[in-house]
């Protein structure tokens, strides 16, 4: 029975990550689910995020205010992190094409390419 509940928790955590484009932190995920899963712990959220990263279901895209921000979209795309409000945005491939190119240095093997822009978002510049 405990394993079944654990699987349900795991699926709910993954579904929560995949259902948002806000690039949530573990704490945000925990806060979003704690009413539905009263016995959920922040540690369980962190452990599952790490498992999902190992399995390739999610990735860490930035660290904002000391918290990793998670993306459920693992397709190649860039991100923009607002240094003012902390929001993380997807940058469409039309604005920042990402190719998994091989590093030209001898002895290096490229597995992925990550591009992150840092600056101030449109919402903050219009304040």
Phi, psi and omega in degrees: 000317180300320179297322180294317177297321180297317179297320179295317177299313181302314181295321180293323177296312180297317179300321179296317179296314184289339185273359181232150173251019181276356181055068189288160171269167177300321180296319178298316179299313178302311180298324180291332186253348189296332177289322180284330182232082186302331182267012178290138176244156178298324177300321178297320178297312179300314181300318180290322176301315178299319177297314180299322177296315179300323181277352178083015180278332181219168175215154173276130183250337181192164171243121182237125181052040176080003180243131175296140176252134191251142177237129177275353177262105183264007176290155181298119174197159181266171178226155174237127179248122178280121181284351180267302185262347178084003178291147177242128183241147170284140173253117182301149181302335179292336179264334182210079181296134180243127176239139174279087182265153179282135176293138184275000180281137179300134177086000180256140177235118182276129177256330179200165179234134180234131178233122180229127176264143176237136179178213181238128183287166180301324179296324181278327179287341181268006182279000000 
